[in-house]
Amino acid sequence: MSLRKASHVLEPIIKRSHVAIWKWIQKYSFVLDSFDVDKHEVNSIFIDRTEINFRGKLWVAYEPQLKAFLSFYISWHQNSLDAYYFISL
């Protein structure tokens, strides 16, 4: 996805230019390294949900022994359908 398209997709949630998104990627790209996990090394998964500043819900799957993020998902609601969708990703 292009940065301009990402900016357009995020527009209903939060207005950011494609340059702002590029700067965010440059600043936080190191976080993506913590998502690189061999699935055979995963022993347990913790899933948590929290509200973020634009009134959406951030769902996160975390492996505590490896100290690694496995996945994340942003939704507008907090219901079993969203939880099921996140787990099935």
Rosetta blueprint (number, residue, H / E / L):
1 M L
2 S L
3 L H
4 R H
5 K H
6 A H
7 S H
8 H H
9 V H
10 L H
11 E L
12 P L
13 I L
14 I L
15 K L
16 R L
17 S L
18 H H
19 V H
20 A H
21 I H
22 W H
23 K H
24 W H
25 I H
26 Q H
27 K H
28 Y H
29 S H
30 F H
31 V H
32 L H
33 D H
34 S H
35 F H
36 D L
37 V L
38 D L
39 K H
40 H H
41 E H
42 V L
43 N L
44 S L
45 I L
46 F E
47 I E
48 D E
49 R E
50 T E
51 E E
52 I L
53 N L
54 F L
55 R L
56 G L
57 K E
58 L E
59 W E
60 V E
61 A E
62 Y E
63 E E
64 P L
65 Q L
66 L L
67 K L
68 A E
69 F E
70 L E
71 S E
72 F E
73 Y E
74 I E
75 S E
76 W L
77 H L
78 Q L
79 N L
80 S H
81 L H
82 D H
83 A H
84 Y H
85 Y H
86 F H
87 I H
88 S H
89 L L
